Amino acid sequence: MTNDFKKLNKQRTKKYRKSEKEESFLEGMNRVLETKEQQEYEDLEIDHPLIFVIGLPRSGTTLLTQIIAHGLKIGYINNITARFWSAPLHGLKLSDTLIGKDKTPQFKSDYGATESLTDIHEFGYFWRNWLNKDSFESITNAQEYEADIDWDGLKRVLANIEAYAENGFIFKNIYGSYHISKLDELLKKTLWVYVERDPLDVAISNLNARVKFYDDPGKWWSYVPPEYDEIKDLAAYPQIAGQLHYLKKFYYQELNKLRDSHDNQLFIHYDELCGKPAAFLDRLKQKVQDLYNYDFQKTKKLPKTFPVNRYTKQPEIKEKFESLLKEFQQNDPIPPLK
């Protein structure tokens, strides 16, 4: 972890604080393996589609990624492989050695984190490392730093990952969402899947996350919009409303750019995803088929429905967030999706 993120980690409550000893061990292991791994990479092209899941924090991105990862025959990063962020092929091979191709789904998570060794992982250290996301400043000014990113190196490792898997791959890619246009240009065979949830439920869930992670609703939680500097000093409620408003604005802008290029984006509402996950997978399969003439096979591991989590016991908080979100929208309207 870099300094900004180490500082935040130290402020977390005990349950959500990462062990500095474990972090140090993993960092050392990755440094040792990184050179060896890169020497083994071949010069390959992206032959299979790469699916990227994006959305506001607490909008359902983890469940969406689990549904795709376990509902289709597709590669993904599990909790074993994720510890090898600088040597992902070593992680994939170790995972296969230890647990084979087992993909028994759990469909459980705790604020994006999953417990099962075979379940999905966000792979945040990998993306943060390759995309130079070592501070809030490098995130809010992401485009200004694009020239410093080793894009060819990133493409090379992703091509080798999917070549080993002999399949397409899915990533819940938060850090990559700051570079959607560049990644789309670089990787060619991409599909960006955006999930949207009731904004008031999202706001309350983000508020609850701050309390659980930091025991302080005024402490920043999750990723930042480009307008972070404009809202970082606000009180907790308007800060959360601003965070969600500006992130949504950013996503909509990027998704509209994709629509204008070759329409490689897919939108799903959280309620629809929970109510008809199999129907959503059919849509995704057809989209990939139309874009890249590639057929993802379905598995039989999905429940018919998932419970829709709503926050119904806090009407006064919902009213407050509703007012704040309307105010942000009036002052800086978000263009609709095309």
C-alpha positions as a Markdown table, in Angstrom:
| # | Residue | x | y | z |
|---|---|---|---|---|
| 1 | Met | 0.0 | 0.0 | 0.0 |
| 2 | Thr | 1.1 | 3.5 | -0.7 |
| 3 | Asn | 1.1 | 6.3 | 1.8 |
| 4 | Asp | -2.4 | 7.7 | 1.2 |
| 5 | Phe | -3.9 | 4.2 | 1.5 |
| 6 | Lys | -1.7 | 3.2 | 4.4 |
| 7 | Lys | -3.0 | 6.2 | 6.3 |
| 8 | Leu | -6.6 | 5.3 | 5.7 |
| 9 | Asn | -6.0 | 1.7 | 6.6 |
| 10 | Lys | -4.6 | 2.7 | 10.0 |
| 11 | Gln | -7.8 | 4.6 | 10.7 |
| 12 | Arg | -10.1 | 1.6 | 10.0 |
| 13 | Thr | -11.9 | -0.3 | 12.7 |
| 14 | Lys | -10.2 | -3.5 | 13.7 |
| 15 | Lys | -12.5 | -5.7 | 11.7 |
| 16 | Tyr | -11.6 | -4.0 | 8.4 |
| 17 | Arg | -8.0 | -3.0 | 9.1 |
| 18 | Lys | -5.4 | -4.9 | 7.0 |
| 19 | Ser | -2.5 | -6.5 | 8.8 |
| 20 | Glu | 0.7 | -4.6 | 8.2 |
| 21 | Lys | 2.7 | -7.9 | 8.7 |
| 22 | Glu | 0.6 | -9.7 | 6.1 |
| 23 | Glu | 0.8 | -6.7 | 3.7 |
| 24 | Ser | 4.6 | -6.7 | 4.1 |
| 25 | Phe | 4.9 | -10.4 | 3.5 |
| 26 | Leu | 2.8 | -10.2 | 0.3 |
| 27 | Glu | 4.6 | -7.2 | -1.0 |
| 28 | Gly | 8.0 | -9.0 | -0.5 |
| 29 | Met | 6.7 | -12.2 | -2.2 |
| 30 | Asn | 5.4 | -10.2 | -5.2 |
| 31 | Arg | 8.7 | -8.3 | -5.6 |
| 32 | Val | 10.6 | -11.7 | -5.7 |
| 33 | Leu | 8.2 | -13.2 | -8.3 |
| 34 | Glu | 7.7 | -10.2 | -10.5 |
| 35 | Thr | 10.9 | -10.4 | -12.5 |
| 36 | Lys | 10.6 | -14.2 | -13.0 |
| 37 | Glu | 7.0 | -13.9 | -14.2 |
| 38 | Gln | 7.6 | -11.1 | -16.7 |
| 39 | Gln | 10.4 | -13.1 | -18.2 |
| 40 | Glu | 7.9 | -15.9 | -18.9 |
| 41 | Tyr | 5.4 | -13.6 | -20.8 |
| 42 | Glu | 4.9 | -14.1 | -24.5 |
| 43 | Asp | 4.1 | -11.4 | -27.0 |
| 44 | Leu | 0.4 | -12.1 | -27.5 |
| 45 | Glu | -2.7 | -10.2 | -28.6 |
| 46 | Ile | -6.0 | -10.0 | -26.8 |
| 47 | Asp | -7.9 | -13.0 | -28.4 |
| 48 | His | -10.8 | -13.2 | -26.0 |
| 49 | Pro | -13.3 | -10.6 | -24.7 |
| 50 | Leu | -12.5 | -8.7 | -21.5 |
| 51 | Ile | -15.6 | -7.8 | -19.5 |
| 52 | Phe | -15.3 | -4.9 | -17.0 |
| 53 | Val | -17.9 | -4.3 | -14.3 |
| 54 | Ile | -18.3 | -0.7 | -13.1 |
| 55 | Gly | -20.8 | 1.2 | -11.0 |
| 56 | Leu | -21.1 | 3.4 | -7.9 |
| 57 | Pro | -19.8 | 2.1 | -4.6 |
| 58 | Arg | -22.6 | -0.1 | -3.1 |
| 59 | Ser | -24.6 | -0.3 | -6.3 |
| 60 | Gly | -24.3 | -4.1 | -6.8 |
| 61 | Thr | -20.9 | -4.4 | -8.6 |
| 62 | Thr | -19.8 | -7.3 | -6.5 |
| 63 | Leu | -23.0 | -9.3 | -7.0 |
| 64 | Leu | -23.0 | -8.5 | -10.7 |
| 65 | Thr | -19.4 | -9.8 | -11.0 |
| 66 | Gln | -20.2 | -12.9 | -9.1 |
| 67 | Ile | -23.2 | -13.6 | -11.4 |
| 68 | Ile | -21.1 | -13.3 | -14.5 |
| 69 | Ala | -18.1 | -15.2 | -13.1 |
| 70 | His | -20.2 | -18.1 | -11.8 |
| 71 | Gly | -23.0 | -18.0 | -14.4 |
| 72 | Leu | -20.7 | -18.2 | -17.4 |
| 73 | Lys | -17.6 | -20.2 | -18.3 |
| 74 | Ile | -15.2 | -17.3 | -18.0 |
| 75 | Gly | -12.0 | -16.5 | -16.3 |
| 76 | Tyr | -11.8 | -14.4 | -13.2 |
| 77 | Ile | -9.4 | -13.5 | -10.3 |
| 78 | Asn | -10.2 | -15.4 | -7.1 |
| 79 | Asn | -8.9 | -14.8 | -3.6 |
| 80 | Ile | -5.8 | -16.9 | -4.1 |
| 81 | Thr | -4.7 | -15.3 | -7.3 |
| 82 | Ala | -5.3 | -11.8 | -6.0 |
| 83 | Arg | -2.4 | -12.2 | -3.6 |
| 84 | Phe | -0.1 | -12.3 | -6.6 |
| 85 | Trp | -0.8 | -8.9 | -8.1 |
| 86 | Ser | 2.7 | -8.5 | -9.6 |
| 87 | Ala | 2.8 | -12.2 | -10.7 |
| 88 | Pro | -0.8 | -13.1 | -11.7 |
| 89 | Leu | 0.2 | -16.2 | -13.7 |
| 90 | His | 1.8 | -17.6 | -10.6 |
| 91 | Gly | -1.4 | -17.0 | -8.7 |
| 92 | Leu | -3.6 | -18.6 | -11.4 |
| 93 | Lys | -1.3 | -21.6 | -11.6 |
| 94 | Leu | -1.1 | -22.0 | -7.8 |
| 95 | Ser | -4.9 | -21.7 | -7.6 |
| 96 | Asp | -5.4 | -24.4 | -10.2 |
| 97 | Thr | -2.9 | -26.6 | -8.4 |
| 98 | Leu | -4.6 | -26.2 | -5.0 |
| 99 | Ile | -8.2 | -26.2 | -5.9 |
| 100 | Gly | -8.4 | -27.2 | -9.6 |
| 101 | Lys | -11.1 | -25.5 | -11.6 |
| 102 | Asp | -13.6 | -25.5 | -8.8 |
| 103 | Lys | -15.9 | -22.4 | -9.1 |
| 104 | Thr | -18.4 | -23.2 | -6.3 |
| 105 | Pro | -20.2 | -19.9 | -5.9 |
| 106 | Gln | -21.2 | -18.4 | -2.5 |
| 107 | Phe | -22.8 | -15.1 | -3.6 |
| 108 | Lys | -21.8 | -13.6 | -0.3 |
| 109 | Ser | -19.7 | -10.5 | 0.3 |
| 110 | Asp | -18.9 | -8.0 | 3.0 |
| 111 | Tyr | -18.6 | -4.5 | 1.4 |
| 112 | Gly | -17.0 | -6.1 | -1.7 |
| 113 | Ala | -14.8 | -8.6 | 0.0 |
| 114 | Thr | -15.5 | -12.3 | -0.3 |
| 115 | Glu | -14.4 | -15.2 | 1.9 |
| 116 | Ser | -14.3 | -18.3 | -0.2 |
| 117 | Leu | -10.9 | -19.0 | -1.8 |
| 118 | Thr | -12.7 | -19.6 | -5.1 |
| 119 | Asp | -14.8 | -16.5 | -5.1 |
| 120 | Ile | -14.1 | -13.2 | -6.9 |
| 121 | His | -11.6 | -10.5 | -5.9 |
| 122 | Glu | -11.4 | -6.9 | -7.1 |
| 123 | Phe | -7.7 | -7.3 | -7.8 |
| 124 | Gly | -7.2 | -3.7 | -6.7 |
| 125 | Tyr | -3.5 | -3.8 | -6.1 |
| 126 | Phe | -2.9 | -5.1 | -9.6 |
| 127 | Trp | -4.9 | -2.2 | -11.2 |
| 128 | Arg | -3.5 | 0.3 | -8.8 |
| 129 | Asn | 0.0 | -0.8 | -9.6 |
| 130 | Trp | -0.3 | -0.8 | -13.4 |
| 131 | Leu | -2.4 | 2.4 | -13.6 |
| 132 | Asn | -0.2 | 4.3 | -11.1 |
| 133 | Lys | -3.0 | 5.0 | -8.7 |
| 134 | Asp | -0.9 | 5.7 | -5.6 |
| 135 | Ser | -2.8 | 8.7 | -4.3 |
| 136 | Phe | -6.1 | 10.5 | -4.4 |
| 137 | Glu | -4.4 | 13.2 | -6.6 |
| 138 | Ser | -3.4 | 10.6 | -9.2 |
| 139 | Ile | -7.0 | 9.4 | -9.3 |
| 140 | Thr | -8.7 | 12.8 | -9.6 |
| 141 | Asn | -6.3 | 13.9 | -12.3 |
| 142 | Ala | -6.1 | 10.4 | -14.0 |
| 143 | Gln | -6.0 | 11.6 | -17.6 |
| 144 | Glu | -3.1 | 13.9 | -16.9 |
| 145 | Tyr | -1.0 | 10.9 | -15.9 |
| 146 | Glu | -2.0 | 8.6 | -18.7 |
| 147 | Ala | 1.3 | 9.2 | -20.6 |
| 148 | Asp | 3.2 | 7.8 | -17.6 |
| 149 | Ile | 1.4 | 4.5 | -17.6 |
| 150 | Asp | 3.0 | 1.4 | -19.2 |
| 151 | Trp | 0.0 | 0.6 | -21.4 |
| 152 | Asp | 1.9 | -1.9 | -23.6 |
| 153 | Gly | 3.0 | -3.8 | -20.4 |
| 154 | Leu | -0.5 | -3.9 | -19.1 |
| 155 | Lys | -1.8 | -5.2 | -22.4 |
| 156 | Arg | 0.9 | -7.9 | -22.4 |
| 157 | Val | 0.1 | -9.2 | -18.9 |
| 158 | Leu | -3.7 | -9.2 | -19.6 |
| 159 | Ala | -3.1 | -11.1 | -22.9 |
| 160 | Asn | -1.0 | -13.7 | -21.1 |
| 161 | Ile | -3.6 | -14.1 | -18.3 |
| 162 | Glu | -6.4 | -14.8 | -20.7 |
| 163 | Ala | -4.2 | -17.0 | -22.9 |
| 164 | Tyr | -3.4 | -19.2 | -19.8 |
| 165 | Ala | -7.1 | -19.3 | -19.0 |
| 166 | Glu | -8.0 | -20.1 | -22.7 |
| 167 | Asn | -11.0 | -17.9 | -22.2 |
| 168 | Gly | -12.4 | -14.5 | -21.8 |
| 169 | Phe | -12.0 | -12.8 | -18.5 |
| 170 | Ile | -14.0 | -10.6 | -16.1 |
| 171 | Phe | -12.8 | -7.9 | -13.8 |
| 172 | Lys | -14.6 | -5.7 | -11.3 |
| 173 | Asn | -12.5 | -2.8 | -12.4 |
| 174 | Ile | -12.8 | 0.4 | -10.3 |
| 175 | Tyr | -9.4 | 1.9 | -11.0 |
| 176 | Gly | -9.7 | 1.1 | -14.7 |
| 177 | Ser | -12.9 | 3.0 | -14.9 |
| 178 | Tyr | -10.8 | 6.2 | -14.7 |
| 179 | His | -9.3 | 5.2 | -18.1 |
| 180 | Ile | -12.3 | 3.7 | -19.9 |
| 181 | Ser | -11.5 | 5.3 | -23.3 |
| 182 | Lys | -7.8 | 4.5 | -23.2 |
| 183 | Leu | -8.4 | 0.8 | -22.2 |
| 184 | Asp | -11.1 | 0.5 | -24.8 |
| 185 | Glu | -8.7 | 1.7 | -27.5 |
| 186 | Leu | -5.8 | -0.4 | -26.1 |
| 187 | Leu | -7.6 | -3.8 | -25.6 |
| 188 | Lys | -10.1 | -3.7 | -28.5 |
| 189 | Lys | -12.3 | -6.6 | -27.3 |
| 190 | Thr | -14.0 | -5.1 | -24.3 |
| 191 | Leu | -17.4 | -4.9 | -22.8 |
| 192 | Trp | -18.2 | -2.4 | -20.0 |
| 193 | Val | -21.1 | -3.4 | -17.8 |
| 194 | Tyr | -22.6 | -0.7 | -15.6 |
| 195 | Val | -25.0 | -1.5 | -12.8 |
| 196 | Glu | -27.3 | 1.2 | -11.3 |
| 197 | Arg | -29.2 | 1.0 | -8.0 |
| 198 | Asp | -31.7 | 3.2 | -6.3 |
| 199 | Pro | -29.6 | 6.3 | -5.4 |
| 200 | Leu | -31.0 | 6.6 | -1.9 |
| 201 | Asp | -30.2 | 3.0 | -1.0 |
| 202 | Val | -26.7 | 3.6 | -2.4 |
| 203 | Ala | -26.3 | 6.7 | -0.3 |
| 204 | Ile | -27.4 | 5.1 | 2.9 |
| 205 | Ser | -25.2 | 2.1 | 2.2 |
| 206 | Asn | -22.2 | 4.3 | 1.7 |
| 207 | Leu | -23.0 | 6.1 | 5.0 |
| 208 | Asn | -23.2 | 2.8 | 6.8 |
| 209 | Ala | -19.9 | 1.7 | 5.3 |
| 210 | Arg | -18.2 | 4.8 | 6.7 |
| 211 | Val | -19.4 | 4.0 | 10.2 |
| 212 | Lys | -18.4 | 0.3 | 9.9 |
| 213 | Phe | -15.0 | 1.0 | 8.4 |
| 214 | Tyr | -14.0 | 4.1 | 10.4 |
| 215 | Asp | -16.7 | 4.5 | 13.1 |
| 216 | Asp | -16.9 | 8.0 | 11.6 |
| 217 | Pro | -19.5 | 9.1 | 9.0 |
| 218 | Gly | -17.3 | 12.0 | 8.1 |
| 219 | Lys | -14.4 | 9.8 | 7.0 |
| 220 | Trp | -14.1 | 9.3 | 3.3 |
| 221 | Trp | -14.8 | 5.7 | 2.1 |
| 222 | Ser | -14.4 | 4.1 | -1.4 |
| 223 | Tyr | -13.2 | 5.8 | -4.6 |
| 224 | Val | -13.2 | 9.4 | -5.5 |
| 225 | Pro | -14.7 | 11.4 | -8.4 |
| 226 | Pro | -12.7 | 14.0 | -10.4 |
| 227 | Glu | -14.4 | 16.7 | -8.3 |
| 228 | Tyr | -13.0 | 15.3 | -5.1 |
| 229 | Asp | -11.3 | 18.6 | -4.1 |
| 230 | Glu | -14.6 | 20.4 | -4.4 |
| 231 | Ile | -16.4 | 18.2 | -1.9 |
| 232 | Lys | -13.7 | 16.8 | 0.4 |
| 233 | Asp | -14.3 | 19.4 | 3.1 |
| 234 | Leu | -18.1 | 19.1 | 3.2 |
| 235 | Ala | -20.0 | 17.5 | 6.1 |
| 236 | Ala | -20.7 | 13.8 | 5.8 |
| 237 | Tyr | -24.1 | 13.8 | 4.2 |
| 238 | Pro | -23.5 | 16.4 | 1.4 |
| 239 | Gln | -20.0 | 14.9 | 0.9 |
| 240 | Ile | -21.6 | 11.4 | 0.2 |
| 241 | Ala | -24.2 | 13.0 | -2.1 |
| 242 | Gly | -21.5 | 14.8 | -4.0 |
| 243 | Gln | -19.4 | 11.7 | -4.2 |
| 244 | Leu | -22.2 | 9.7 | -5.8 |
| 245 | His | -23.4 | 12.6 | -8.0 |
| 246 | Tyr | -20.0 | 13.3 | -9.6 |
| 247 | Leu | -19.1 | 9.6 | -9.9 |
| 248 | Lys | -22.4 | 9.0 | -11.8 |
| 249 | Lys | -21.7 | 12.0 | -14.0 |
| 250 | Phe | -18.3 | 10.7 | -14.8 |
| 251 | Tyr | -19.6 | 7.2 | -15.6 |
| 252 | Tyr | -22.4 | 8.5 | -17.8 |
| 253 | Gln | -19.9 | 10.7 | -19.8 |
| 254 | Glu | -17.6 | 7.7 | -20.4 |
| 255 | Leu | -20.5 | 5.3 | -21.2 |
| 256 | Asn | -21.8 | 7.8 | -23.8 |
| 257 | Lys | -18.4 | 7.9 | -25.4 |
| 258 | Leu | -18.5 | 4.2 | -25.8 |
| 259 | Arg | -22.0 | 4.4 | -27.3 |
| 260 | Asp | -20.6 | 6.8 | -29.9 |
| 261 | Ser | -17.7 | 4.6 | -30.8 |
| 262 | His | -18.8 | 0.9 | -31.1 |
| 263 | Asp | -21.5 | 0.5 | -28.5 |
| 264 | Asn | -19.6 | -1.9 | -26.3 |
| 265 | Gln | -21.4 | -1.1 | -23.1 |
| 266 | Leu | -24.3 | -2.8 | -21.2 |
| 267 | Phe | -26.6 | -1.3 | -18.6 |
| 268 | Ile | -28.4 | -3.2 | -15.9 |
| 269 | His | -30.5 | -2.0 | -13.0 |
| 270 | Tyr | -29.8 | -3.8 | -9.6 |
| 271 | Asp | -33.5 | -4.7 | -9.2 |
| 272 | Glu | -33.6 | -6.3 | -12.6 |
| 273 | Leu | -30.3 | -8.1 | -12.0 |
| 274 | Cys | -31.6 | -9.6 | -8.8 |
| 275 | Gly | -35.0 | -10.5 | -10.3 |
| 276 | Lys | -33.8 | -12.1 | -13.5 |
| 277 | Pro | -30.1 | -12.9 | -13.4 |
| 278 | Ala | -30.4 | -15.6 | -16.1 |
| 279 | Ala | -32.1 | -13.2 | -18.5 |
| 280 | Phe | -29.3 | -10.6 | -17.9 |
| 281 | Leu | -26.7 | -13.3 | -18.8 |
| 282 | Asp | -28.6 | -14.0 | -22.0 |
| 283 | Arg | -28.4 | -10.3 | -22.9 |
| 284 | Leu | -24.7 | -10.2 | -22.1 |
| 285 | Lys | -24.0 | -13.4 | -24.2 |
| 286 | Gln | -25.8 | -11.9 | -27.1 |
| 287 | Lys | -24.0 | -8.6 | -26.8 |
| 288 | Val | -20.6 | -10.3 | -26.9 |
| 289 | Gln | -21.7 | -12.4 | -29.8 |
| 290 | Asp | -22.8 | -9.4 | -31.7 |
| 291 | Leu | -19.7 | -7.4 | -31.0 |
| 292 | Tyr | -17.0 | -10.1 | -31.3 |
| 293 | Asn | -18.6 | -13.3 | -32.6 |
| 294 | Tyr | -17.7 | -14.9 | -29.3 |
| 295 | Asp | -19.9 | -17.4 | -27.5 |
| 296 | Phe | -19.7 | -17.6 | -23.7 |
| 297 | Gln | -21.2 | -20.8 | -22.4 |
| 298 | Lys | -23.6 | -20.7 | -19.5 |
| 299 | Thr | -23.3 | -22.8 | -16.4 |
| 300 | Lys | -26.0 | -24.1 | -14.1 |
| 301 | Lys | -24.8 | -22.5 | -10.9 |
| 302 | Leu | -27.1 | -19.5 | -10.6 |
| 303 | Pro | -30.1 | -19.1 | -8.3 |
| 304 | Lys | -33.3 | -18.1 | -10.1 |
| 305 | Thr | -33.4 | -14.8 | -8.1 |
| 306 | Phe | -31.5 | -12.8 | -5.5 |
| 307 | Pro | -33.0 | -10.8 | -2.6 |
| 308 | Val | -33.2 | -7.0 | -3.3 |
| 309 | Asn | -31.7 | -5.2 | -0.3 |
| 310 | Arg | -33.5 | -1.9 | 0.5 |
| 311 | Tyr | -33.1 | 0.5 | 3.3 |
| 312 | Thr | -36.7 | 1.1 | 4.5 |
| 313 | Lys | -36.2 | 1.9 | 8.2 |
| 314 | Gln | -34.4 | 5.2 | 7.8 |
| 315 | Pro | -37.0 | 7.5 | 6.0 |
| 316 | Glu | -35.6 | 10.7 | 7.5 |
| 317 | Ile | -32.1 | 9.9 | 6.2 |
| 318 | Lys | -33.5 | 9.1 | 2.8 |
| 319 | Glu | -35.3 | 12.4 | 2.7 |
| 320 | Lys | -32.1 | 14.2 | 3.5 |
| 321 | Phe | -30.1 | 12.4 | 0.8 |
| 322 | Glu | -32.9 | 13.0 | -1.7 |
| 323 | Ser | -32.8 | 16.7 | -1.1 |
| 324 | Leu | -29.0 | 16.8 | -1.4 |
| 325 | Leu | -28.9 | 14.8 | -4.6 |
| 326 | Lys | -31.5 | 17.0 | -6.2 |
| 327 | Glu | -29.5 | 20.0 | -5.3 |
| 328 | Phe | -26.4 | 18.6 | -6.9 |
| 329 | Gln | -28.4 | 17.7 | -10.0 |
| 330 | Gln | -29.9 | 21.2 | -10.3 |
| 331 | Asn | -26.5 | 22.9 | -9.9 |
| 332 | Asp | -24.6 | 20.5 | -12.3 |
| 333 | Pro | -27.0 | 18.3 | -14.3 |
| 334 | Ile | -25.9 | 14.9 | -15.4 |
| 335 | Pro | -26.6 | 14.3 | -19.2 |
| 336 | Pro | -28.7 | 11.2 | -19.7 |
| 337 | Leu | -27.4 | 8.0 | -21.2 |
| 338 | Lys | -27.8 | 7.8 | -24.9 |
